[in-house]
């Protein structure tokens, strides 16, 4: 009797997990189609919101470039450079 109870309970849990997995896949597909429809209905890239987002990206890119330091030449590279032989 105990073995039968736990077998049935395990089977029900397994079936429940499959049901939730399928429901999640369905919901994911519905959200993806909704996002695609929203992108298709979105205003053109010339809108103020799109240009503001683009300028933020440019500002962040410039800030990242300023923080990069030039790479030092190694001694082998310095020895083979034309400036080092002159």
MOPAC internal coordinates of N, CA, C and O (Angstrom, degrees):
PM7 1SCF
backbone

  N    0.0000 0     0.00 0     0.00 0    0    0    0
  C    1.4528 1     0.00 0     0.00 0    1    0    0
  C    1.5352 1   111.01 1     0.00 0    2    1    0
  O    1.2310 1   120.15 1   137.36 1    3    2    1
  N    1.3382 1   117.31 1   -42.64 1    3    2    1
  C    1.4511 1   119.31 1  -179.87 1    5    3    2
  C    1.5189 1   110.91 1   -64.79 1    6    5    3
  O    1.2310 1   120.45 1   138.29 1    7    6    5
  N    1.3049 1   116.75 1   -41.71 1    7    6    5
  C    1.4587 1   120.09 1  -178.76 1    9    7    6
  C    1.5272 1   110.82 1   -64.07 1   10    9    7
  O    1.2310 1   120.21 1   140.65 1   11   10    9
  N    1.2944 1   117.21 1   -39.35 1   11   10    9
  C    1.4580 1   121.06 1   179.53 1   13   11   10
  C    1.5232 1   110.30 1   -65.70 1   14   13   11
  O    1.2310 1   119.81 1   136.90 1   15   14   13
  N    1.3226 1   117.97 1   -43.10 1   15   14   13
  C    1.4684 1   122.61 1   179.26 1   17   15   14
  C    1.5279 1   110.38 1   -58.79 1   18   17   15
  O    1.2310 1   120.47 1   130.03 1   19   18   17
  N    1.3353 1   116.71 1   -49.97 1   19   18   17
  C    1.4688 1   120.18 1  -177.19 1   21   19   18
  C    1.5276 1   111.18 1   -69.11 1   22   21   19
  O    1.2310 1   119.64 1   148.47 1   23   22   21
  N    1.2881 1   118.29 1   -31.53 1   23   22   21
  C    1.4658 1   121.21 1   176.86 1   25   23   22
  C    1.5276 1   110.72 1   -66.68 1   26   25   23
  O    1.2310 1   121.41 1   135.35 1   27   26   25
  N    1.3301 1   114.91 1   -44.65 1   27   26   25
  C    1.4650 1   119.27 1   179.30 1   29   27   26
  C    1.5254 1   110.47 1   -66.48 1   30   29   27
  O    1.2310 1   120.19 1   137.55 1   31   30   29
  N    1.3350 1   117.25 1   -42.45 1   31   30   29
  C    1.4575 1   121.17 1   178.72 1   33   31   30
  C    1.5345 1   110.71 1   -62.38 1   34   33   31
  O    1.2310 1   120.07 1   137.39 1   35   34   33
  N    1.3035 1   117.47 1   -42.61 1   35   34   33
  C    1.4664 1   121.28 1   178.44 1   37   35   34
  C    1.5225 1   110.74 1   -63.34 1   38   37   35
  O    1.2310 1   120.42 1   137.63 1   39   38   37
  N    1.3179 1   116.81 1   -42.37 1   39   38   37
  C    1.4488 1   121.08 1   178.99 1   41   39   38
  C    1.5238 1   111.11 1   -63.68 1   42   41   39
  O    1.2310 1   120.25 1   138.00 1   43   42   41
  N    1.3356 1   117.13 1   -42.00 1   43   42   41
  C    1.4628 1   120.43 1   177.89 1   45   43   42
  C    1.5253 1   111.62 1   -63.98 1   46   45   43
  O    1.2310 1   120.14 1   139.40 1   47   46   45
  N    1.3198 1   117.34 1   -40.60 1   47   46   45
  C    1.4714 1   120.67 1   177.81 1   49   47   46
  C    1.5253 1   110.47 1   -64.75 1   50   49   47
  O    1.2310 1   120.39 1   139.16 1   51   50   49
  N    1.3149 1   116.86 1   -40.84 1   51   50   49
  C    1.4491 1   121.53 1   178.51 1   53   51   50
  C    1.5285 1   110.61 1   -62.76 1   54   53   51
  O    1.2310 1   120.38 1   134.56 1   55   54   53
  N    1.3246 1   116.89 1   -45.44 1   55   54   53
  C    1.4586 1   120.88 1   178.09 1   57   55   54
  C    1.5315 1   111.54 1   -64.18 1   58   57   55
  O    1.2310 1   120.79 1   141.79 1   59   58   57
  N    1.3240 1   116.10 1   -38.21 1   59   58   57
  C    1.4628 1   119.86 1   176.51 1   61   59   58
  C    1.5250 1   111.53 1   -63.61 1   62   61   59
  O    1.2310 1   120.35 1   139.33 1   63   62   61
  N    1.3342 1   116.93 1   -40.67 1   63   62   61
  C    1.4595 1   120.50 1   178.29 1   65   63   62
  C    1.5223 1   111.00 1   -63.06 1   66   65   63
  O    1.2310 1   120.35 1   138.97 1   67   66   65
  N    1.3252 1   116.93 1   -41.03 1   67   66   65
  C    1.4635 1   120.57 1   177.84 1   69   67   66
  C    1.5294 1   110.00 1   -63.52 1   70   69   67
  O    1.2310 1   120.65 1   137.99 1   71   70   69
  N    1.3248 1   116.37 1   -42.01 1   71   70   69
  C    1.4643 1   120.01 1   178.89 1   73   71   70
  C    1.5196 1   112.34 1   -61.71 1   74   73   71
  O    1.2310 1   119.97 1   135.60 1   75   74   73
  N    1.3367 1   117.66 1   -44.40 1   75   74   73
  C    1.4555 1   120.60 1   178.54 1   77   75   74
  C    1.5285 1   111.27 1   -66.14 1   78   77   75
  O    1.2310 1   120.22 1   142.27 1   79   78   77
  N    1.3195 1   117.19 1   -37.73 1   79   78   77
  C    1.4566 1   121.32 1   178.40 1   81   79   78
  C    1.5322 1   110.24 1   -62.36 1   82   81   79
  O    1.2310 1   120.25 1   133.26 1   83   82   81
  N    1.3180 1   117.13 1   -46.74 1   83   82   81
  C    1.4631 1   120.47 1   179.04 1   85   83   82
  C    1.5268 1   111.58 1   -64.66 1   86   85   83
  O    1.2310 1   120.37 1   141.18 1   87   86   85
  N    1.3315 1   116.90 1   -38.82 1   87   86   85
  C    1.4610 1   120.25 1   177.87 1   89   87   86
  C    1.5300 1   110.78 1   -64.47 1   90   89   87
  O    1.2310 1   120.15 1   140.89 1   91   90   89
  N    1.3260 1   117.31 1   -39.11 1   91   90   89
  C    1.4585 1   121.13 1   177.17 1   93   91   90
  C    1.5140 1   112.24 1   -65.36 1   94   93   91
  O    1.2310 1   120.31 1   139.78 1   95   94   93
  N    1.3191 1   117.00 1   -40.22 1   95   94   93
  C    1.4639 1   120.92 1   177.31 1   97   95   94
  C    1.5315 1   110.38 1   -63.82 1   98   97   95
  O    1.2310 1   120.52 1   137.46 1   99   98   97
  N    1.3046 1   116.62 1   -42.54 1   99   98   97
  C    1.4655 1   120.89 1   179.29 1  101   99   98
  C    1.5254 1   110.35 1   -63.41 1  102  101   99
  O    1.2310 1   120.67 1   135.84 1  103  102  101
  N    1.3265 1   116.33 1   -44.16 1  103  102  101
  C    1.4636 1   120.69 1   179.94 1  105  103  102
  C    1.5237 1   110.69 1   -64.35 1  106  105  103
  O    1.2310 1   120.57 1   140.29 1  107  106  105
  N    1.3196 1   116.52 1   -39.71 1  107  106  105
  C    1.4598 1   120.60 1   178.31 1  109  107  106
  C    1.5257 1   111.24 1   -62.52 1  110  109  107
  O    1.2310 1   120.39 1   137.46 1  111  110  109
  N    1.3378 1   116.86 1   -42.54 1  111  110  109
  C    1.4581 1   120.78 1   177.39 1  113  111  110
  C    1.5235 1   111.36 1   -62.82 1  114  113  111
  O    1.2310 1   120.41 1   137.71 1  115  114  113
  N    1.3346 1   116.82 1   -42.29 1  115  114  113
  C    1.4667 1   120.74 1   179.91 1  117  115  114
  C    1.5225 1   111.22 1   -64.21 1  118  117  115
  O    1.2310 1   120.17 1   138.84 1  119  118  117
  N    1.3397 1   117.28 1   -41.16 1  119  118  117
  C    1.4577 1   120.54 1   178.67 1  121  119  118
  C    1.5255 1   110.96 1   -67.11 1  122  121  119
  O    1.2310 1   120.22 1   142.73 1  123  122  121
  N    1.3248 1   117.18 1   -37.27 1  123  122  121
  C    1.4631 1   120.36 1   179.01 1  125  123  122
  C    1.5248 1   110.73 1   -65.09 1  126  125  123
  O    1.2310 1   120.33 1   138.07 1  127  126  125
  N    1.3255 1   116.97 1   -41.93 1  127  126  125
  C    1.4611 1   118.96 1   178.56 1  129  127  126
  C    1.5283 1   110.63 1   -68.13 1  130  129  127
  O    1.2310 1   119.91 1   145.07 1  131  130  129
  N    1.3235 1   117.77 1   -34.93 1  131  130  129
  C    1.4609 1   120.87 1   177.83 1  133  131  130
  C    1.5316 1   110.20 1   -66.66 1  134  133  131
  O    1.2310 1   120.16 1   139.85 1  135  134  133
  N    1.3470 1   117.29 1   -40.15 1  135  134  133
  C    1.4704 1   120.36 1   177.87 1  137  135  134
  C    1.5255 1   110.65 1   -65.59 1  138  137  135
  O    1.2310 1   120.45 1   139.35 1  139  138  137
  N    1.3206 1   116.74 1   -40.65 1  139  138  137
  C    1.4608 1   120.08 1   179.04 1  141  139  138
  C    1.5272 1   110.36 1   -64.23 1  142  141  139
  O    1.2310 1   120.28 1   139.97 1  143  142  141
  N    1.3191 1   117.07 1   -40.03 1  143  142  141
  C    1.4616 1   120.33 1   178.78 1  145  143  142
  C    1.5304 1   110.24 1   -67.28 1  146  145  143
  O    1.2310 1   120.12 1   142.73 1  147  146  145
  N    1.3203 1   117.38 1   -37.27 1  147  146  145
  C    1.4654 1   120.51 1   179.00 1  149  147  146
  C    1.5280 1   110.48 1   -67.93 1  150  149  147
  O    1.2310 1   120.16 1   142.10 1  151  150  149
  N    1.3424 1   117.31 1   -37.90 1  151  150  149
  C    1.4630 1   120.12 1   177.37 1  153  151  150
  C    1.5213 1   110.99 1   -66.00 1  154  153  151
  O    1.2310 1   120.57 1   142.27 1  155  154  153
  N    1.3153 1   116.52 1   -37.73 1  155  154  153
  C    1.4608 1   120.03 1   179.50 1  157  155  154
  C    1.5205 1   110.64 1   -67.92 1  158  157  155
  O    1.2310 1   119.92 1   147.21 1  159  158  157
  N    1.3090 1   117.75 1   -32.79 1  159  158  157
  C    1.4596 1   121.96 1  -178.92 1  161  159  158
  C    1.5211 1   112.10 1   -91.28 1  162  161  159
  O    1.2310 1   119.58 1   179.39 1  163  162  161
  N    1.3483 1   118.41 1    -0.61 1  163  162  161
  C    1.4608 1   121.89 1  -178.13 1  165  163  162
  C    1.5208 1   109.70 1   -68.25 1  166  165  163
  O    1.2310 1   120.64 1   -27.51 1  167  166  165
  N    1.3409 1   116.39 1   152.49 1  167  166  165
  C    1.4597 1   119.42 1   178.77 1  169  167  166
  C    1.5293 1   110.81 1   -66.07 1  170  169  167
  O    1.2310 1   120.85 1   -17.31 1  171  170  169
  N    1.3049 1   115.98 1   162.69 1  171  170  169
  C    1.4683 1   121.19 1  -178.81 1  173  171  170
  C    1.5178 1   110.94 1   -62.74 1  174  173  171
  O    1.2310 1   120.36 1   -15.77 1  175  174  173
  N    1.3389 1   116.91 1   164.23 1  175  174  173
  C    1.4625 1   120.74 1  -176.30 1  177  175  174
  C    1.5129 1   112.68 1   -69.25 1  178  177  175
  O    1.2310 1   119.26 1   169.28 1  179  178  177
  N    1.3290 1   119.02 1   -10.72 1  179  178  177
  C    1.4549 1   121.66 1   178.44 1  181  179  178
  C    1.5195 1   112.97 1   -81.15 1  182  181  179
  O    1.2310 1   119.61 1  -176.83 1  183  182  181
  N    1.3125 1   118.35 1     3.17 1  183  182  181
  C    1.4542 1   120.87 1  -178.73 1  185  183  182
  C    1.5234 1   110.48 1   -71.23 1  186  185  183
  O    1.2310 1   119.68 1   -24.21 1  187  186  185
  N    1.3262 1   118.22 1   155.79 1  187  186  185
  C    1.4611 1   120.55 1   179.88 1  189  187  186
  C    1.5242 1   113.35 1   -59.48 1  190  189  187
  O    1.2310 1   120.33 1   143.99 1  191  190  189
  N    1.3338 1   116.97 1   -36.01 1  191  190  189
  C    1.4646 1   119.17 1   179.88 1  193  191  190
  C    1.5168 1   111.16 1   -65.66 1  194  193  191
  O    1.2310 1   120.16 1   138.77 1  195  194  193
  N    1.3223 1   117.30 1   -41.23 1  195  194  193
  C    1.4561 1   120.98 1  -179.96 1  197  195  194
  C    1.5215 1   110.76 1   -68.29 1  198  197  195
  O    1.2310 1   120.06 1   140.03 1  199  198  197
  N    1.3407 1   117.50 1   -39.97 1  199  198  197
  C    1.4693 1   118.91 1  -179.84 1  201  199  198
  C    1.5175 1   110.86 1   -69.95 1  202  201  199
  O    1.2310 1   119.53 1   147.63 1  203  202  201
  N    1.3308 1   118.50 1   -32.37 1  203  202  201
  C    1.4610 1   120.55 1   176.82 1  205  203  202
  C    1.5219 1   110.36 1   -67.16 1  206  205  203
  O    1.2310 1   120.28 1   139.72 1  207  206  205
  N    1.3136 1   117.07 1   -40.28 1  207  206  205
  C    1.4627 1   119.91 1   178.14 1  209  207  206
  C    1.5194 1   110.07 1   -65.73 1  210  209  207
  O    1.2310 1   119.74 1   141.11 1  211  210  209
  N    1.3186 1   118.10 1   -38.89 1  211  210  209
  C    1.4558 1   121.40 1   178.18 1  213  211  210
  C    1.5132 1   112.28 1   -64.89 1  214  213  211
  O    1.2310 1   120.05 1   139.87 1  215  214  213
  N    1.3473 1   117.50 1   -40.13 1  215  214  213
  C    1.4638 1   119.72 1   179.66 1  217  215  214
  C    1.5201 1   111.12 1   -68.34 1  218  217  215
  O    1.2310 1   120.10 1   147.02 1  219  218  217
  N    1.3352 1   117.41 1   -32.98 1  219  218  217
  C    1.4625 1   119.26 1   175.81 1  221  219  218
  C    1.5232 1   110.86 1   -64.01 1  222  221  219
  O    1.2310 1   121.14 1   139.50 1  223  222  221
  N    1.3242 1   115.43 1   -40.50 1  223  222  221
  C    1.4561 1   119.62 1   178.98 1  225  223  222
  C    1.5159 1   110.38 1   -63.24 1  226  225  223
  O    1.2310 1   120.14 1   138.42 1  227  226  225
  N    1.3367 1   117.33 1   -41.58 1  227  226  225
  C    1.4543 1   120.56 1   179.30 1  229  227  226
  C    1.5217 1   111.12 1   -65.09 1  230  229  227
  O    1.2310 1   120.54 1   139.00 1  231  230  229
  N    1.3197 1   116.56 1   -41.00 1  231  230  229
  C    1.4607 1   119.81 1   179.25 1  233  231  230
  C    1.5263 1   111.07 1   -63.31 1  234  233  231
  O    1.2310 1   120.80 1   137.21 1  235  234  233
  N    1.3192 1   116.08 1   -42.79 1  235  234  233
  C    1.4588 1   118.89 1   178.92 1  237  235  234
  C    1.5252 1   110.86 1   -65.39 1  238  237  235
  O    1.2310 1   120.22 1   142.75 1  239  238  237
  N    1.3162 1   117.19 1   -37.25 1  239  238  237
  C    1.4563 1   120.16 1   179.38 1  241  239  238
  C    1.5168 1   110.56 1   -65.49 1  242  241  239
  O    1.2310 1   119.98 1   137.74 1  243  242  241
  N    1.3181 1   117.65 1   -42.26 1  243  242  241
  C    1.4646 1   120.67 1   178.30 1  245  243  242
  C    1.5184 1   111.07 1   -63.81 1  246  245  243
  O    1.2310 1   120.23 1   139.40 1  247  246  245
  N    1.3314 1   117.17 1   -40.60 1  247  246  245
  C    1.4614 1   120.42 1   179.35 1  249  247  246
  C    1.5213 1   110.68 1   -63.48 1  250  249  247
  O    1.2310 1   120.48 1   141.38 1  251  250  249
  N    1.3194 1   116.70 1   -38.62 1  251  250  249
  C    1.4619 1   119.73 1   179.10 1  253  251  250
  C    1.5207 1   110.26 1   -66.85 1  254  253  251
  O    1.2310 1   120.15 1   142.40 1  255  254  253
  N    1.3266 1   117.31 1   -37.60 1  255  254  253
  C    1.4617 1   120.03 1   179.03 1  257  255  254
  C    1.5166 1   111.68 1   -66.95 1  258  257  255
  O    1.2310 1   120.15 1   143.79 1  259  258  257
  N    1.3210 1   117.31 1   -36.21 1  259  258  257
  C    1.4659 1   120.22 1   178.85 1  261  259  258
  C    1.5215 1   112.09 1   -67.28 1  262  261  259
  O    1.2310 1   120.63 1   148.56 1  263  262  261
  N    1.3188 1   116.41 1   -31.44 1  263  262  261
  C    1.4602 1   119.73 1  -177.78 1  265  263  262
  C    1.5120 1   112.36 1   -78.93 1  266  265  263
  O    1.2310 1   119.29 1   162.27 1  267  266  265
  N    1.3190 1   118.96 1   -17.73 1  267  266  265
  C    1.4561 1   120.77 1  -179.97 1  269  267  266
  C    1.5189 1   109.19 1   -74.28 1  270  269  267
  O    1.2310 1   121.18 1   -45.46 1  271  270  269
  N    1.2917 1   115.35 1   134.54 1  271  270  269
  C    1.4592 1   120.76 1   178.28 1  273  271  270
  C    1.5167 1   108.47 1   -99.43 1  274  273  271
  O    1.2310 1   120.46 1   -32.15 1  275  274  273
  N    1.3293 1   116.73 1   147.85 1  275  274  273
  C    1.4620 1   117.58 1   178.09 1  277  275  274
  C    1.5183 1   110.83 1   -65.98 1  278  277  275
  O    1.2310 1   121.20 1   -33.09 1  279  278  277
  N    1.3092 1   115.30 1   146.91 1  279  278  277
  C    1.4553 1   121.26 1  -179.30 1  281  279  278
  C    1.5213 1   108.31 1   -80.56 1  282  281  279
  O    1.2310 1   120.55 1   -48.78 1  283  282  281
  N    1.3246 1   116.54 1   131.22 1  283  282  281
  C    1.4596 1   120.38 1   178.37 1  285  283  282
  C    1.5161 1   110.05 1   -72.52 1  286  285  283
  O    1.2310 1   121.23 1   -34.97 1  287  286  285
  N    1.2916 1   115.25 1   145.03 1  287  286  285
  C    1.4604 1   119.52 1   176.63 1  289  287  286
  C    1.5172 1   108.78 1   -76.79 1  290  289  287
  O    1.2310 1   121.10 1   -42.22 1  291  290  289
  N    1.3118 1   115.51 1   137.78 1  291  290  289
  C    1.4644 1   118.65 1   176.91 1  293  291  290
  C    1.5160 1   108.94 1   -75.38 1  294  293  291
  O    1.2310 1   120.23 1   -13.42 1  295  294  293
  N    1.2992 1   117.16 1   166.58 1  295  294  293
  C    1.4682 1   120.16 1  -178.08 1  297  295  294
  C    1.5102 1   111.02 1   -64.19 1  298  297  295
  O    1.2310 1   119.51 1   144.58 1  299  298  297
  N    1.3356 1   118.53 1   -35.42 1  299  298  297
  C    1.4625 1   120.58 1   178.72 1  301  299  298
  C    1.5189 1   110.12 1   -66.89 1  302  301  299
  O    1.2310 1   119.89 1   138.65 1  303  302  301
  N    1.3067 1   117.81 1   -41.35 1  303  302  301
  C    1.4526 1   121.23 1   178.97 1  305  303  302
  C    1.5214 1   110.08 1   -69.11 1  306  305  303
  O    1.2310 1   119.74 1   143.14 1  307  306  305
  N    1.3177 1   118.11 1   -36.86 1  307  306  305
  C    1.4577 1   121.62 1   179.08 1  309  307  306
  C    1.5224 1   110.48 1   -67.80 1  310  309  307
  O    1.2310 1   119.69 1   145.08 1  311  310  309
  N    1.3140 1   118.19 1   -34.92 1  311  310  309
  C    1.4604 1   121.44 1   179.45 1  313  311  310
  C    1.5119 1   111.74 1   -70.09 1  314  313  311
  O    1.2310 1   119.55 1   150.21 1  315  314  313
  N    1.3363 1   118.46 1   -29.79 1  315  314  313
  C    1.4548 1   121.85 1  -177.54 1  317  315  314
  C    1.5088 1   113.22 1   -94.87 1  318  317  315
  O    1.2310 1   120.02 1   178.71 1  319  318  317
  N    1.3183 1   117.57 1    -1.29 1  319  318  317
  C    1.4606 1   119.00 1  -179.64 1  321  319  318
  C    1.5239 1   109.87 1   -79.97 1  322  321  319
  O    1.2310 1   119.87 1   -28.33 1  323  322  321
  N    1.3210 1   117.86 1   151.67 1  323  322  321
  C    1.4740 1   120.24 1   178.86 1  325  323  322
  C    1.5178 1   112.63 1   -63.13 1  326  325  323
  O    1.2310 1   120.10 1   149.15 1  327  326  325
  N    1.3399 1   117.41 1   -30.85 1  327  326  325
  C    1.4660 1   120.06 1  -179.47 1  329  327  326
  C    1.5255 1   110.51 1   -68.30 1  330  329  327
  O    1.2310 1   119.86 1   147.49 1  331  330  329
  N    1.3252 1   117.88 1   -32.51 1  331  330  329
  C    1.4582 1   120.67 1  -177.93 1  333  331  330
  C    1.5187 1   110.86 1   -74.68 1  334  333  331
  O    1.2310 1   119.57 1   149.95 1  335  334  333
  N    1.3325 1   118.43 1   -30.05 1  335  334  333
  C    1.4601 1   119.93 1  -178.21 1  337  335  334
  C    1.5191 1   112.05 1   -83.96 1  338  337  335
  O    1.2310 1   119.14 1   166.78 1  339  338  337
  N    1.3259 1   119.25 1   -13.22 1  339  338  337
  C    1.4620 1   121.48 1  -178.94 1  341  339  338
  C    1.5043 1   113.21 1   -83.65 1  342  341  339
  O    1.2310 1   120.10 1   180.00 1  343  342  341

